[in-house]
Amino acid sequence: MRNSFIIILLLLLSACTEKIDIDLNVGENNRLVVEGGITNELKIHSIKLSRSADYFSNEASATELNAQVSITDGVTVFNLLDANSDGIYETQNPMAGVEETQYTLNIKLTDGSEYSAKAYMNDALTLDSIRYEYAYEFDYEQKKFDYVYKLFLFAQEPATTGDFYLWDLYIDNQIQTDTLYKKLLTDDKNVNGNYIFNFEIFRLKKEQVIESQVNAKVSMQAISKAQYDFMLSVLFETVMKGSPFDGPPANIPTNLSNGALGFFYANPIIYVETTILKGQNAD
């Protein structure tokens, strides 16, 4: 009797399965991908061109070679060259973007197709300082108490609505926020026009401060709402996805024409830094 019940249960379970085929448009995803922009730093600026790949592809994205790439402010044209044939197009000489200026990226491929994007460089802001604390706290990843270095920011936020910011952290000039998920992305809704006092912006585990002291540097970029929406969309469709309450997949916005993917930006950037002493609080 028991064996008969098990057989019936297995038959019922097998009858509840259904094969579902999802069309992922394999073979139709060879689109131009554009990454990069300019800042107000005097340096060589670059634009990376590549091709999107199929969902199941295990190969690296193909680079786009022999393109004509330029950035213009409406008066001067800066041509970018791919000197190393790796799909990274660089300005021929150091240049610095100018605040309150609109820049246009123009791309022409060998097949004659053309792409463009516009980005406006906002005003640069002022950062007062950063400080750190050496604190003993509970580490939720390690599930134990441990020491951590916490970085706090001091700055005046301008009294204009709709400001958006991107923050990065460098330790001894090596970027720590090297993926989008590690960066800090925010708007000014909760601080508009206020002085930002002792705001925790980044933290370091004690293992990251190996020598007797390190230089900690924080950069801030004033970004556009379009770039803010683009970066949030990338996060929502990748590392922040997985909940049963997630919505259906959505296209990520872009400021590029002709169906290209990615984003072209023109951002002012400023830095503030401090010295972290191993195992000590700041004076």
WOURPE-V919894 format. One line per field, one symbol per residue. ss: DSSP state (H for helix, E for strand, L for the rest). phi: phi as a letter, one per 20 degrees, with the letter a starting at -180 (. if undefined). burial: + if it has 16 or more other ideal C-beta (glycine too) atoms within 10 Angstrom, else -. Layout:
BEGIN
ss: ???
phi: ???
burial: ???
END
This chain:
BEGIN
ss: LHHHHHHHHHHHHHHLLLLLLLLLLLLLLLLEEEEEEEELLLELLEEEEEELLLLLLLLLLLELLLLEEEEELLLLEEEEELLLLLLEEEELLLELLLLLEEEEEEEELLLLLEEEEEEEELLLLLEEEEEEEEEEEEELLLLEEEEEEEEEEEEELLLLLLLEEEEEEEELLEELLLLHHHLEEEELLLLLLLEEEEEEEEEEEHHHLLLLEEEEEEEEEEELHHHHHHHHHHHHHLLLLLLLLLLLLLLLLLLELLLLEEEEEEEEEEEEEEEEELLLLLL
phi: .ffffffffffffffeebfcddedlfnddedfddcprcceeeafdccddbcfcfgefddfffeddmedcbccdncdddeddefdlcndecffcgbcfdflcedcecccefenfccbbdbdefffdddfaccccdcdceeffelafaebeddcdcaeefecemecccdcccdlmdfeeecgfefdcbddgecgmdeedlefdbbcfffedeffbcedcddcdedefffgffffffffecfedqffefffgcfefbdeemnfdobdcccfcccbbbdeefmceff
burial: -------------------------------++++++++++---++++++--+---------++--+-+++-+----+-+-+----+++++---+-+---+-+++++-+-----+-+-+-++-++-+--+-+-+-------------++-+++-+-+-----+++++++++-----+-----+----+--+----+----++++----+----+-+++++++++-+++++++-+-----------------+-+++---+++++++++++-+-+-+-------
END
